[in-house]
Amino acid sequence: MSTALELGPGRTDEAPSALLRDSRHVLGHPRPARTRLLIALNIAATIWYFSWLLQPQRVGSPGLYAVLVLAEMANLVQAFGFWWTLAHDRERPHRPAAWPMVPVDVMIPRYNEPASVVEPVVAAAVRMRGADVRVHLLDDGDDPAMAEIAARHGARHVTRSEHAHAKAGNVNHALAQTDAPYVAVFDCDHVPHEDFLVRTTGHLEVARTAFVQTPQFYANHDRHPVAAAAWGQQALFFGSISRGKDAMGTMFCCGTNVIFRREALEDVGGFPVNSLTEDFELSLVLHERGWRSAYVNEVLAHGLGPEDMSSYVSQQMRWARGCLSALPRVIRARLPLRQRLQYLLSAAYFLSGWSILVYMVLPIVRILTGAQPVAAATADAFLIHFAPYFVLSLLAVAVGGAGTYTFRSYSLAVASFWVHISATWRVLRRRPGRFVVTPKTGSSDRQPWSVWPGLTMSAVLIGVATIGLWKDRSAGMLNNVAFALVHVSVLASGMGGALLSGRAIAATWVHRDDEARWASRKTTPPAG
Amino acid sequence: MTSTELSRSETSTGAQALELSAPSGRIASTTGSATGGRGSWRGLLVSQGVVAATQVGAGVVNLLLSLVMAHQLAPRQYAHLAAFLGVYLLVHTAASSLTPAVAMDPSLQTRLAPRSLQLGLLLAVVVAIAAPGAARLSGLPVSAVVLMAAALPGAGPLALARGRLYGEQHVLGVSATLASEPLVRTAVALALVGSLGLTGALVGVVVGGYLALLVAWSVTRRLPPRGQVAAADRPLGQRTAAFTAASFLVVAVIAAQDVVIAGRLLPDLDSGVFAAISTLGGAAFFATSTIPLMMLGNPAGRARQALGSAIVLTALGSLAAVAVAASLPDQAYAALLGEPYAAIRWAAVPYLLAMAALGLSRVLLAHLCSLGRGGQAAVLACLAAGVQLLLLLRATDVTGAVTATAAAATVLLIGSTGLLLRAGAAPAYGPSPGGHPAAGASGEVTGRRRVGVGRWLQAAWPLLLVTTVGAGLRLLVTRSIWVDEAISIQQAQQTFGQLIHQLIANDVHPPLFAVVLWAVVHLTGSTSELVVRMPALVVGTALVPISYAVARDLWGRRAGLVSAILFAVAPIAIWYSQEARMYAFWMLFATVSAWAQLRVLRDGRRRHWAIFTLASVASLWTQWFAALPLMVQHTVFLTEIVRRRRGRPSAAAPTSLLKPWLACVAVSLALFAPLMPYLQAQVGNVISASAAAGVPSQAGTSVSSTGQGSPDIYAVFANLIWALWGYHSDPVMVLLSALWPVLLLGSFAMLGRGRDRETTVLLLTAVLPVLFLFLAAFERRQFFELRYFTSLVPLLLLVMGRTAATWSRGQLGRVLLPAVLTVSLLSGLADQQVNTANPRVYDFRGALTFVADRGDSNDVMIYAPVFLKDEVAYYQTATSVLPVSGVVPRRAPGRRVFVLGSFLDDKATSAAVGTALAQLRATGLRLAQVHTFANVKVWEFS
């Protein structure tokens, strides 16, 4: 009974303030005045740049010009989408937990992850407060060790005879065997905070709310350059972007650290089973059927980010293929324009590798052939139009990313440009995708093969730059060589995680053998 | 109390606990020697004598090698060898300022060795990479620079290892390392010089150094280890340590600076004579240099005897040298130094006496340091050096120069004796052999002092080296006096009243720098290039340690060191340290006021408010454009005041800034008030100056602007490149500007980094004035020019230093980033200093010296443009001098006419020169030849 009293709604406002504070530290918080000013300046700078670029006399080599404008436009669309979302950046007010306590089925789907990764999740899940918690370990690996873990912590070990449709199939199978009105889902590397339900169930009380999403925090972000860079990308998404999407009612589900209303899941027939990004498509369907979504801007679970390049690449490949293959579905969706555009923006992000490819190829073409996309422009004129646009766009990312989105995150995204290209190709050829679980423990070896396209591109850029310098050393050539070398530097930084030895990384990065995630009741959330 | 304790307490009190914990054998030996009689004296004299004799022998071998090489090498190669040895000696002198500190606390060797080696390696890499540029800069072959780089890592460890040997009183070890260096050097040089020439000789020098290090190391490795010392004990002695090293360094400066300055200031023959006597004096001073070091290694109990024996030996050695100098016949001088120096006894004897006094003072200062009174020793040494410098700058002949050094030595000798008498005779220095310093026989006070030595030196040793390098670079390649400098020098030669009147009537700058220059010129009675540039040189060099202090205070030691290195080699910092103008002062004040502001924002102390107020007003007294960064700084204060007022009050909230800020503004205004008349008058000057072309105070604007019309992005790049990488020729600037995409990389790299208040404030203070002037330049083009936002340079360098020091997480990156930056600055420096296509280099010195050499009083020189009046007056020629607008001189038998033209890209000047040339031809004169100097042309008619 004491537990029930302790978890009453009257008490919930005290503990979470620390959580909120820490979350703000890593995810930032809305700064409306600053953001609006920045967006206004960005729009002005965009008009300034494009009104210069799009004049007929700028056309140099027509083909190259067309390609450049296309890439710039694709970039601009993403940028506009980002500013639009940023303009709606608000923090959702807190709602007291559902009271009296409701039953919640907590699903922890597991495929082949080791016990050391899974056990802390189960242990933390059973300790969650604020609801009548029933934990289910959905073991698709049929591992007796998992049964043992479940038994040890008082959870239910769920297996199925047929392992079809990966994670979506696994969860759907468990849904059929359970009946609590709310269903929380955690990937088996995400350790929930004991107040997860206290902070989220209140929002489900609002009518027609299908799910409440919370951030996906990488607790191992201080242990590996790849995890750090990936966390920077996550932080930008789960900070200002997710808050903005939430304020516009377009937050989509990210598959873990999320709690659903069973009624909504049943309304759409559970998780879609024919997608690589079942969470994305599920959200789409829910929104189509008039359900609402919510996002709570608090780190309420600690997960593990990819700890080596091949894990990162396989994760990105899955997301890119899933989202790109969902594009036709998004375009057809029966959604208000605002929601449809938001889905489009999120899915089309995975095309941005093409723009990066264009930017890298342009100096190569210029050095080898002398052809330039833009004509009748001095460097001076170009810079006076381009520099404000560039600097302000970057500033918007910096402000939106609240300092967590770093050069490392950016360069990792650039160095993975080929993932988007490869994903586009596979989607266009309609190659069936396989749900690949992102490995939870990193390899300590060098993984040059996981970044071979980036390495090839770097070699080409260096080779072409050398040829260029050999051909002539005029200012124009030097400028393009500088461009090429800038690309090489960014690529090298992005690929660093794959090219450095485990020893070099261990020497530089905080390396602890203990658990990075919240592993016990007493552990407090780390300061980002 | 045992008899041992009793006898110990007679010599030192208050250290009983430590003594009792020490092994009894050591105490017994200490007290034994304290009460010991003749035996210990003899021992001391013998060990001192052996080491000193070895040192003398080493000197003799070096001299012999030098003589042999003079025969073996071609004159040019021999000159290279001499230059190489000069730099080598400089490095080792700087490094060996550590030796006395290590002699006092041998445990320092273990603690400092890795760091000094790392620093040496880093410097070696930097020098090696910059070798081609450095070779061009110094005129040495590249192989010599590379060998210098190879020698660098050895200097620090050698000084430390020798210090340890002195500290351990290891007579054999000291002698071995002292003797091995010249012997090996000679052997290798002689073996290689036949086949490799100069390179062989240089290899000998380098190998000799390393072998001496090897010898010293192998001896120290066999000694019992010296332990670490408790951190809590360290702070007390930090200052003493600093001052010990500083004292020895300043004494070395006193011994060396006279010949450098006399060489520049005295007439040719006098400077030659002075060089000859200073060679003799230097040799005598060198011969006694081991004595204070051996003395410092003595245990406390023997301090008096050690001091006594050191004084006796130094006096004997020095007086012997004086006696020899006095008794040598003229022929001997001629044989030794050359025919012109046969009759220099009259100068050699007093100079050697002065050196004897200096040698004795060195012993007394060392003792003073060991008593924990290093501060007094350092102040005294600086005072003596100052006296010497002032007198040297006024010296017009050998007597004057000798008097200067004698005066310095006298001040030192009397001062140190007085201080020692005041301090009483409490002996302090020296560890017991093999013991833990903190538990040494010298007791608690000494233990604490010695501990501090290490901590301070860990910080100061690289800084001393960097500052020395910075000073060297500032002295290395200098330009001709520039038009603006010539005007300042002309003003400085007036009476004070005239100066002020001229400033108000004709100038466009506030008076601080002009007054400083006036004082220097009147105090020294000289307007030589070195003298008039001395204020900028001193201030510019001081910026190196000041930048270290600032960056260290704000971001830690690493950032401090990287900043100091950047300041030491930054081309613009060096450029303006070599110019008799106010910009170096402005950089200094900008740095100090920026630092003080950050400290105020951090903890709001009154002291920092005061420093901020003074430094910011001083910057206004130096340059009117300092008002711009100042406005930014006050806006930052106002913003912070508002921010703090809005913030929720809590116990932990920082104090309000409003009241102190108001006080700061009030004091600033009061201090600024005397400038109002200047401001009013000079605003009028600026308006009339920009209306009339060719007014002297505006000279040079055309070369410094990047083009006419409105400012553009190129102007921004050009100024940014100037600010960091220095002034370059137009083709180089075009290529450098083409590298702008690197800025994109820089912008990306800033992602997730810019959340630090200190950097933000610094960048705002640096960049907003530039932005303002960029906008202002649409009205007046010439405003957008680095000279008007020179404060940008130190602030950017600080931010860069901080960034380079802390950016990378990896070990490699932490070294690579500062190294790459330093090398890039060094490349910029090399191009700036030696590329004669640099549009800012005007070789008036070369052109006017040329005219002076060829012309006589019968000849005439016509110059254009007219504002070269002061320039022409500065580099006097025997010819009559006419501005171009004057009457064309009549033809006279044997008369030559020179036409000196500069700023020929100005149409009016070019036309005036053309007209003059045509008129001269019309009078029947024949153009003999045209000589081209950097941006100056001379036509010679006869």
Interface residues (C-beta under 8 A of the other chain):
Chain A: G232 A379 D380 L383 I384 A387 F390 V391 L394 V397 A398 G401 G403 T404 Y405 T406 F407 R408 S409 Y410 S411 R473 A475 G476 L478 N479 A482 F483 V486 S489 V490 A504 A507 T508 W509
Chain B: D712 I713 Y714 V734 L735 S737 A738 L739 W740 P741 V742 L744 L745 S747 F748 A749 M750 L751 G752 R753 G754 R755 R809 G810 Q811
